[in-house]
Structure formats: structure tokens, C-alpha cells
Amino acid sequence: MRFPLAATAVILAVFLALDQAQSLYFQFPNFTITDQSQLSLSDNSSIALGAIQVTTDARGASIGNRAGRVLYGRPFRLWRRKGKNANFNTTFVLNVSNMTASSGEGLAFILTADRAVPAGSDGQWLGIVNSRLNGTTEAQTVAVEFDTRKSFPEDLDGNHIGLDVNSVYSKRSVSLNDSGIYISAAKAIKVVVQYDGKNLTVFVGDDMKNPVLSEPLDLSAYLPEMVYIGFSGSTSDHTQLNCVKSWEFTGSEIKKSKLLLVWILVAGSVLLLLVGVGVAFFFYRKRVCEGNRLDNACPNIEEEILGFSTAPKKYKFKELSRATGKFNPKNKLGKGGFGTVYKGILGGKEEVPWINIYSGMKSQARRKKH
């Protein structure tokens, strides 16, 4: 494995292990009967006329004093212990129309631990809680309500939104009258709800620059790790059609921590790199040693030999070539396992046998004696 490739593999492995978030995304431009397989609908909810009917619109049947919920079928991991909160962005279009002279009662975007509609949550409770659960931690529901009736003294008016935390007594509420938006006017109303893990922000209508409501909120303080997302609604003696015409959701879920896997991958990758470096260094040294031995006949050995008192005298190659008549075959004395022996005359008077030793493939090492 080449080093750049190995390093890239290590980096990718670590980043993949550290990535602890995965996306949940779905989009319903409108609603059809086939979408029921992806949704959880309560008994009083249905899909009709291309929209979710959070509370029934059955013709000829009583639609008063009803509560309903329509939730996405798969739960969403909102947070994890020793981890950060998830974030999400959802856009939906509401259409609410009165069926009686005055509105009643409202609907909400909810995050909840329980898919079931609380018993007795019709009327003023908006399908969020009932009188027993209201204001208790057992409720485990956070909602953005779109209230069309002033049912409690705490309600601002009959046309407001509110942030509800385990209660229909809103933590914060804002009237929509000043913005010219009327929830029960039988018109499509676009809503965007954003949560960044710390703050919840709501836009209503076409103005996407100025939020109607923005509030610091740690959802992990009120909700379990796994929640269902969707809508709830209710009617009372005063009735209305609570419709959701489209819905899009994008969220980053918090997955199980992979710190142990990170350490395993890092340790394994580092070990792999060290082994690779060691193998490469071994072959590099081997190649260098072979090159030195072939080209220079291991000069260290020559230095050791020359250190002896009986060491042979060292001659230049051109001197030996001249002494043997350029290695004339006539001066050849013999050939052994270590090379060919020639007879030569040095300085015109000293006869010297020279052993020419061939070592390796293309270079030769030579030793002289006299």
C-alpha cells in the first residue's frame, strides 16, 4: 500500500467513526391514501382531498369534541446521553376552516413520546395533553400550537401561536392579528419551524426573515431520546377542519457514540502504517546495501583488510591493466571460484599475479596480492 493511500484510508476511517449524526428526511408535497404506510393516524384522523385531516371531516357525521394525531411512523432520535441535541427544520402548509359560526379549537406541530391520543384531550386541550397530564413531566410533549379559540384565561386571543412544554399553558405565545394572518380563514398558511439544538424558531406566512416566535429551549430537558413528530388537533362544540396540505422535514439524528470504534480504528490504522513503514525501510536498506556492495565491493571490508600488517598492496586499475597487457589471455594463469588469475609485470620488474573477482550482476570487486 502506498503511503498517501494508507494515510487517506486512516483519515477516512477516523472521520467516518466520528460522524455521529445521520439525516432523517421526508417530503409530502400532498397526501394520498398510499402515504398512510409512512404515517401513524389516530382513529379520528384521515387523509382526504390531498391533505391530512388531523380531525375528521366526515360528511354527515359529528365532528365535534374530537381529538386526533397524525405522526411520522418512524421515531426520531432527538438526543443521546453525553451527546448534543439533534437539529431539525420542518416546513408545512396548514388550512383551517370553520364549520361553525366561531372557531374551535386548534391544531399543533408536536414532538411527543407517545403516538396515542391522550383520552379526553379534545376541546381546549388540542390533542396535546388532557387535564390530568397538563403541566406534568409525564406528558412528555412539546408543541407549537395554532390556537383559534380563547379557551383559557392564559390565552392571548383566538388567533395566536404558542410554545407549549408539557402543557397547553404556553411558555410563550404571540398573537397573529398584527401580522394580518388568520389561522381559521380557510387559506393556505406556510409555517417553518427550526431547531438548532438550543433555540426553537417559528416563521409564519411568507416572511422568512422575521420569525414570529424564537425561544431558547433544551428539548432534552423535557423529552426522551426517541420522539415522534407530527400534528395534533381538536374540536369542541365549536368545530373546524384541521388540515395539513404538505409537509417536509429534515433532521440530523444523534446516533450511538462510536468512541470505542474510533480508538480501535485509529490504533489499527497506526499499527498498519508502522508495519508498512518498517517493510518499506527494510527493502530500502536492502536495496541501498546491495547497490553499495555491487558498486564498491563493500568498502568497510577493504578498510579492515588494509589494517593488517600483511595487507596486500593497493594498485589502481589502470596499473593492473598495463601490467597484464590489458588482461591479455596469454597472461592468464587460471580461473577459480573467486575469479580469474593473471600474471603481470609491475614497474617493468615486479611480477604480480592478480585475481580478478566478479561479484554481482553488473559491477565487479577486485582484490590484489603479490
C-alpha positions as CSV (number, residue, x, y, z in Angstrom):
1,M,0.0,0.0,0.0
2,R,1.4,3.4,-0.9
3,F,1.7,5.9,1.9
4,P,-0.6,8.6,0.5
5,L,-3.3,5.9,0.1
6,A,-2.7,4.5,3.6
7,A,-2.9,7.9,5.1
8,T,-6.1,8.7,3.2
9,A,-7.6,5.4,4.5
10,V,-6.7,6.3,8.1
11,I,-8.2,9.8,7.8
12,L,-11.4,8.5,6.2
13,A,-11.8,5.8,8.8
14,V,-11.5,8.2,11.7
15,F,-13.9,10.7,10.2
16,L,-16.5,8.1,9.5
17,A,-16.2,6.8,13.0
18,L,-16.5,10.3,14.5
19,D,-19.6,11.1,12.4
20,Q,-22.3,10.5,15.0
21,A,-25.2,12.1,13.1
22,Q,-27.4,10.8,10.4
23,S,-30.1,12.5,8.5
24,L,-33.9,11.9,8.5
25,Y,-35.6,13.4,5.5
26,F,-39.0,13.1,4.1
27,Q,-41.3,15.2,1.9
28,F,-45.0,15.1,1.2
29,P,-46.0,17.7,-1.4
30,N,-49.5,16.5,-0.8
31,F,-51.1,13.4,0.7
32,T,-52.6,10.3,-0.8
33,I,-54.0,7.1,0.7
34,T,-50.7,5.3,-0.1
35,D,-48.9,7.7,2.3
36,Q,-50.7,6.0,5.2
37,S,-48.0,3.3,5.3
38,Q,-45.5,6.0,6.3
39,L,-47.7,7.7,8.9
40,S,-49.4,6.9,12.1
41,L,-53.0,8.1,12.1
42,S,-55.3,8.1,15.1
43,D,-59.0,6.9,14.8
44,N,-60.3,10.5,14.3
45,S,-57.7,11.3,11.6
46,S,-57.7,10.6,7.9
47,I,-56.3,11.5,4.5
48,A,-58.8,13.2,2.2
49,L,-58.8,15.8,-0.6
50,G,-55.0,15.6,-0.9
51,A,-54.4,16.6,2.8
52,I,-54.1,15.3,6.3
53,Q,-57.4,15.7,8.2
54,V,-56.0,15.8,11.7
55,T,-59.5,15.7,13.0
56,T,-62.2,14.0,10.9
57,D,-64.1,15.9,8.2
58,A,-66.6,13.0,7.6
59,R,-69.7,14.3,5.9
60,G,-72.9,13.7,7.8
61,A,-71.0,12.6,11.0
62,S,-70.4,14.5,14.1
63,I,-67.0,16.2,14.1
64,G,-67.4,18.0,17.4
65,N,-65.4,17.1,20.5
66,R,-62.8,15.2,18.7
67,A,-59.0,14.9,19.1
68,G,-56.6,13.4,16.7
69,R,-52.9,12.9,15.9
70,V,-51.0,12.2,12.7
71,L,-47.4,11.4,13.2
72,Y,-44.5,10.2,11.1
73,G,-44.3,6.4,11.5
74,R,-40.6,6.2,12.4
75,P,-39.3,7.8,15.7
76,F,-36.7,10.5,15.6
77,R,-33.6,10.4,17.9
78,L,-33.6,13.8,19.5
79,W,-30.6,13.5,21.8
80,R,-28.3,11.0,23.4
81,R,-26.7,10.9,26.9
82,K,-23.3,12.6,26.9
83,G,-24.1,13.9,23.4
84,K,-25.5,17.0,21.8
85,N,-29.1,17.6,20.7
86,A,-30.2,17.0,17.2
87,N,-31.4,19.8,15.0
88,F,-34.2,19.9,12.5
89,N,-36.0,22.1,10.0
90,T,-39.6,21.4,9.0
91,T,-42.0,23.2,6.7
92,F,-45.7,22.6,6.4
93,V,-48.8,24.2,5.0
94,L,-51.9,24.5,7.1
95,N,-55.5,25.1,6.0
96,V,-58.1,25.6,8.8
97,S,-61.7,26.5,8.1
98,N,-64.6,27.0,10.5
99,M,-67.5,24.6,10.4
100,T,-69.5,26.6,13.0
101,A,-70.0,30.3,13.5
102,S,-66.9,30.6,15.6
103,S,-63.6,28.7,15.6
104,G,-62.8,25.7,17.7
105,E,-60.3,24.7,18.8
106,G,-56.9,24.4,17.0
107,L,-54.0,22.2,16.0
108,A,-50.3,21.9,16.7
109,F,-47.0,20.7,15.5
110,I,-45.8,18.3,18.2
111,L,-42.8,16.2,19.4
112,T,-44.0,13.5,21.7
113,A,-43.0,10.3,23.4
114,D,-46.4,8.6,22.8
115,R,-48.2,8.1,19.5
116,A,-51.6,7.6,21.2
117,V,-54.0,10.5,21.6
118,P,-54.5,11.2,25.3
119,A,-58.0,10.3,26.4
120,G,-60.1,13.5,27.0
121,S,-57.7,15.7,25.0
122,D,-60.4,17.1,22.8
123,G,-61.7,20.7,23.0
124,Q,-59.3,23.2,24.6
125,W,-56.5,20.6,25.0
126,L,-55.7,20.5,21.3
127,G,-54.9,16.7,21.4
128,I,-51.6,17.7,23.2
129,V,-52.5,16.7,26.8
130,N,-55.5,16.2,29.0
131,S,-56.5,17.7,32.3
132,R,-54.5,15.0,34.2
133,L,-51.3,15.3,32.2
134,N,-51.4,19.1,31.8
135,G,-48.3,20.6,33.5
136,T,-46.7,17.3,34.4
137,T,-43.4,15.7,33.2
138,E,-45.4,12.6,32.4
139,A,-46.9,14.4,29.4
140,Q,-43.5,14.4,27.5
141,T,-44.8,16.6,24.7
142,V,-43.6,19.8,23.3
143,A,-45.8,21.6,20.8
144,V,-46.1,24.7,18.6
145,E,-49.8,25.4,18.9
146,F,-52.0,27.3,16.4
147,D,-54.9,28.2,18.6
148,T,-58.2,29.5,17.1
149,R,-60.2,30.0,20.3
150,K,-59.6,31.7,23.6
151,S,-60.4,28.8,25.9
152,F,-58.2,29.7,28.9
153,P,-57.7,33.0,30.7
154,E,-54.0,32.5,29.8
155,D,-54.8,32.5,26.0
156,L,-53.9,35.8,24.3
157,D,-56.9,35.6,21.9
158,G,-58.5,33.3,19.4
159,N,-55.7,33.7,16.8
160,H,-52.3,33.1,18.2
161,I,-49.4,30.6,18.2
162,G,-47.7,29.4,21.3
163,L,-44.8,27.2,22.5
164,D,-46.2,24.5,24.8
165,V,-44.0,22.4,27.1
166,N,-45.9,19.6,28.7
167,S,-48.9,21.9,29.0
168,V,-51.3,23.9,26.9
169,Y,-50.5,26.9,29.1
170,S,-47.9,28.3,26.6
171,K,-44.4,29.1,27.7
172,R,-44.6,31.9,25.2
173,S,-47.4,32.9,22.9
174,V,-47.7,35.5,20.1
175,S,-50.9,36.9,18.5
176,L,-51.0,36.8,14.7
177,N,-53.5,39.6,14.4
178,D,-50.8,42.3,13.9
179,S,-49.3,40.3,11.1
180,G,-52.5,40.0,9.2
181,I,-52.5,36.2,9.4
182,Y,-55.7,34.5,10.5
183,I,-55.4,30.8,11.2
184,S,-59.0,29.8,10.6
185,A,-59.5,31.9,7.4
186,A,-59.6,28.8,5.2
187,K,-56.4,29.9,3.4
188,A,-53.1,28.1,3.0
189,I,-50.6,29.2,5.6
190,K,-47.0,28.3,5.4
191,V,-45.1,27.5,8.6
192,V,-41.4,26.9,9.2
193,V,-40.2,25.5,12.5
194,Q,-36.4,25.4,13.1
195,Y,-34.5,24.0,16.0
196,D,-30.7,24.2,16.2
197,G,-30.2,22.2,19.4
198,K,-30.6,25.3,21.6
199,N,-33.3,27.6,20.1
200,L,-36.7,27.0,18.6
201,T,-37.8,29.5,15.9
202,V,-41.1,29.7,14.1
203,F,-41.9,31.6,10.9
204,V,-45.5,32.0,9.8
205,G,-46.6,33.2,6.3
206,D,-44.4,34.4,3.5
207,D,-41.9,36.4,5.7
208,M,-39.0,34.1,6.2
209,K,-36.7,36.9,7.6
210,N,-38.6,37.8,10.7
211,P,-39.6,35.0,13.0
212,V,-42.9,35.2,14.8
213,L,-41.5,33.3,17.7
214,S,-38.0,32.4,18.8
215,E,-37.2,30.9,22.2
216,P,-34.2,29.3,23.9
217,L,-35.2,25.7,24.5
218,D,-33.3,22.5,25.5
219,L,-35.7,19.8,24.3
220,S,-33.6,17.1,26.1
221,A,-34.8,18.5,29.4
222,Y,-38.4,17.7,28.6
223,L,-38.5,14.9,26.0
224,P,-37.0,11.3,25.9
225,E,-34.2,10.4,23.5
226,M,-36.7,9.0,20.9
227,V,-39.7,11.0,19.9
228,Y,-42.5,11.0,17.3
229,I,-43.0,14.1,15.2
230,G,-46.3,15.3,13.6
231,F,-49.5,17.0,14.3
232,S,-52.4,17.0,16.8
233,G,-55.7,18.8,16.7
234,S,-59.1,19.1,18.4
235,T,-62.6,20.4,18.1
236,S,-65.2,21.1,20.7
237,D,-68.8,22.1,20.4
238,H,-67.3,24.7,18.0
239,T,-65.8,22.9,15.1
240,Q,-63.3,23.4,12.3
241,L,-61.4,21.4,9.7
242,N,-57.8,21.0,10.8
243,C,-55.9,20.2,7.6
244,V,-52.2,19.9,6.7
245,K,-51.7,20.1,2.9
246,S,-48.0,19.5,2.7
247,W,-45.1,18.6,4.9
248,E,-41.3,18.5,4.6
249,F,-38.8,17.5,7.4
250,T,-35.1,17.5,7.6
251,G,-33.3,16.5,10.8
252,S,-29.9,15.3,11.9
253,E,-30.4,12.5,14.3
254,I,-27.8,11.7,17.1
255,K,-26.5,8.1,16.7
256,K,-24.9,5.9,19.2
257,S,-21.4,7.0,20.2
258,K,-18.6,5.3,18.4
259,L,-15.7,6.4,20.5
260,L,-14.6,2.8,21.1
261,L,-14.7,2.1,17.4
262,V,-12.7,5.3,16.8
263,W,-9.9,4.1,19.1
264,I,-9.9,0.6,17.5
265,L,-9.7,2.1,14.0
266,V,-7.0,4.6,15.0
267,A,-4.9,2.0,16.8
268,G,-5.3,-0.5,13.9
269,S,-4.5,2.1,11.3
270,V,-1.4,3.4,13.1
271,L,-0.2,-0.2,13.5
272,L,-0.8,-0.8,9.8
273,L,1.2,2.3,9.0
274,L,4.1,1.3,11.2
275,V,4.2,-2.1,9.7
276,G,4.2,-0.5,6.2
277,V,6.9,1.9,7.1
278,G,9.0,-0.9,8.6
279,V,8.6,-3.1,5.5
280,A,9.4,-0.2,3.2
281,F,12.5,0.7,5.3
282,F,13.7,-2.9,5.2
283,F,13.6,-3.1,1.4
284,Y,15.1,0.4,1.1
285,R,18.0,-0.6,3.2
286,K,18.4,-3.8,1.4
287,R,18.5,-2.0,-2.0
288,V,21.0,0.6,-0.7
289,C,23.3,-2.1,0.7
290,E,23.2,-4.2,-2.5
291,G,24.0,-1.1,-4.5
292,N,26.9,-0.2,-2.3
293,R,28.2,-3.8,-2.3
294,L,27.9,-4.2,-6.1
295,D,29.4,-0.8,-6.9
296,N,32.1,-0.6,-4.3
297,A,32.7,-4.1,-3.0
298,C,31.8,-3.1,0.5
299,P,34.5,-0.6,1.3
300,N,34.3,-1.4,5.0
301,I,35.7,-4.8,4.3
302,E,38.5,-3.3,2.3
303,E,39.4,-0.9,5.1
304,E,39.6,-3.8,7.6
305,I,41.9,-5.8,5.3
306,L,44.2,-2.8,4.8
307,G,44.6,-2.5,8.5
308,F,46.6,-5.8,8.7
309,S,50.4,-5.6,8.6
310,T,50.4,-8.3,5.9
311,A,47.8,-6.5,3.9
312,P,48.2,-6.6,0.1
313,K,49.4,-3.5,-1.7
314,K,46.7,-1.5,-3.4
315,Y,47.1,-0.7,-7.1
316,K,45.0,1.4,-9.5
317,F,43.0,-0.5,-12.1
318,K,45.0,1.2,-15.0
319,E,48.3,0.0,-13.4
320,L,47.0,-3.6,-13.3
321,S,45.7,-3.3,-16.9
322,R,49.1,-2.2,-18.1
323,A,50.9,-4.9,-16.1
324,T,48.8,-7.7,-17.6
325,G,48.8,-6.3,-21.1
326,K,45.2,-5.3,-20.8
327,F,44.4,-8.7,-19.3
328,N,45.9,-10.5,-22.3
329,P,44.7,-14.2,-22.4
330,K,48.4,-15.1,-22.7
331,N,49.0,-13.8,-19.2
332,K,46.0,-15.8,-17.8
333,L,47.2,-18.3,-15.2
334,G,43.8,-19.9,-14.4
335,K,40.3,-19.4,-13.2
336,G,38.7,-20.4,-9.9
337,G,35.5,-19.9,-7.9
338,F,36.6,-16.3,-7.0
339,G,37.6,-15.1,-10.4
340,T,40.5,-15.2,-13.0
341,V,44.2,-15.1,-12.1
342,Y,46.6,-13.2,-14.4
343,K,50.4,-12.8,-14.4
344,G,51.6,-9.3,-14.6
345,I,54.8,-7.1,-14.5
346,L,54.6,-4.0,-12.4
347,G,57.1,-1.2,-13.0
348,G,58.7,-3.4,-15.6
349,K,60.3,-5.7,-13.0
350,E,57.8,-6.9,-10.4
351,E,55.8,-9.9,-11.4
352,V,52.4,-10.0,-9.8
353,P,49.6,-12.5,-10.1
354,W,46.3,-10.6,-10.0
355,I,43.0,-12.1,-9.0
356,N,40.0,-10.5,-10.8
357,I,36.9,-11.3,-8.7
358,Y,33.5,-10.8,-10.3
359,S,30.6,-10.1,-7.8
360,G,27.0,-9.4,-8.7
361,M,25.4,-8.8,-12.0
362,K,27.0,-5.7,-13.5
363,S,29.8,-4.5,-11.2
364,Q,32.9,-6.2,-10.1
365,A,35.0,-6.3,-6.9
366,R,38.8,-6.7,-7.3
367,R,41.5,-7.9,-4.8
368,K,45.2,-7.8,-5.4
369,K,48.1,-9.7,-4.0
370,H,51.8,-10.0,-4.6
